[in-house]
Amino acid sequence: MNKLYFGYTTMTHGLKGELKCYTDFEKKDKVLTKGFPIYIQDSRHTITSARPHKNHYLITIDHLNDINLVEEFRNQKIYIDRADLKLNENEFLMSDLLGFSIIEEEETLGIVEDILYNKSGIYLKVLKEKTYYIPWQEAFIVRVDKNKKQVLVQNAKGLML
């Protein structure tokens, strides 16, 4: 199993066994569906229902519809198995890009060292002689070649100050 961190629970919501779940996982729409397996406390559970609520999600697991049955799942980390995501050949997770080469016009501009998320968007932290950042936007990202472990870019040379 290739375990991926998905998010965490904080407390229960209401009397019907819903758990508050916080996540910033990029493919949460694939995970927060009925029947998707998740792992809490190293045990496999199945999502019965999920819905957005304010800045988090409310999930029910294993048809546990009573607050007393889910108390043990409060304040726990949630993991998923990467294989359960069933990503298409063209799909990837941003974390997959770590270690990929940044290529513009057949010139290597550096290696992806980290992925940064903030209010203005997603940035690739690239290291060559110096560190610089490339916004994850159409103006810069042309495509990702998973087989060659490359991110093909345009207009990125100007970011290498």
N, C-alpha and C positions, 0 to 999 in steps of 0.2 A: 504494500500500500504506500502510495506517495501522498503523505498527509500534508494538507495546506491549512494554514490558519484562516478561518472565515470571520470570526468575530467573538463576541462574548455576551453572556446573559447578565442581567443585573438583578432583577426582581420579578415577582409575578405581577400580573395585571388582572384585576377582577377576581371573581371566584371560580371561573371556569377553566383554570389551568393554563392560561396564556402566559408566556414568558417574554419579557422585554429583551430584545436582541439588538445589539449595536454592531454595525458592520460597515466597512468601506470597501469591501471586496468588489472588484470591478465587474464580475459576472454574477452579481447577486440575484439577478432575474432568473438565471438558470437554477440556482440553489433554492431560492425561496418559493418552491413549488410543491404541491401535494405529492407525497411519495418519495421525495429526495432524501437519501440517507445522510445523516450527520453523525458526528462523534462528540460526545460529551463525557468527560471522565473516562476516556478510553472504552466507552461502550457505544455500540451502534444504536441509533434511534432514527425514526422516520418522521419527517415533517407531515403532520396531518393538515395543518392550515397555516397560512402566513399572510399578514397584511401590514401595509405601512401605517404608522401612527406617529404623528409629529416628526421628530428627527430620529426615529428608530423603527423597528418592526416588532409586531406581536406574533409569536409563533406558538403553535400547539404541536406537541410531539406524541407519537405512539397512542393516539386517541385518549390521552390522559386529560379528562375534562373536569378535574377537581383540583383546586389550589393545593390541597394537602398532598396530592400525588406528585407534584412538581417542585415542592420546596427544596429538595436536594439538588436541583439543577440551577439554583440561584447562584450568581457570581461565579460562573464557570466559563472556561474558554470553549469555543466551538471549532471543530476541525471538519474538513471534508476530504474525501479521497479524490485526487486529481482525475482518476479514470472515470469517476461518476459524472464529471462535467461533460464528457463526450464532445470535446471540441472538434469542430470540422478541421480539415487540413489547412485551411487558410486562417483559422482562429488561433489565438495565442493569448497568454497572460503577459502583462507588462513585465512581470518578474522574469519571464523567459528571456528577455532581451539583455539581461546582465551578462557581460562578457562578449556581446556582439560587437563587430567592427562597424564603425560609421564610415560610409563610403560616399564620396561626392566626385563625380567625373573620374572614376577609377583611382582616386587618391584616398588613402586611409587617413581620416581626420582624428582617429582615436578609438578608444574602447568604451562601451557603456559601463560605467562604474556603479551607478545607482539610479533609481527612479524616484523623482520627487513629486509630491502632490501638494498643491496649495490652491487657494481660492481662484487664482487666475488660470489654472490648468495643470497639465502634466508636463514635466521636464525631464529630459534625459541628461544625467550628469556624465560628461564625457571627459576622459583623461588622455592627454597626449603628453606634451611637455608641461602644459598648464591644464587646469581644470576649467571647463566652460559648460554652458547649458544650452540644450536645443529644445525649444518648445515642441510639444507633440501636436503639430498643426499641419494642415495641408500645404501651407507655404514652405515648410521645411522637410516634411517626411514624404518621400515618394512611395516607398514600399518596403516591406520586410521580407527578406529571403531567409526562411528558417533553415533550409538545407545548407546554405553557405555561412550561416550565422552572421548575417550582415543587415544593417539598416541603411538603405539607400536614401540619401538626402539631397536637397538642393538649397541654395542660398545660405548654407551653414558656415562657409568659410569666413564670412563677415562677423560671425559670433565669436571667433577665436581671438579675442583681444589679448 
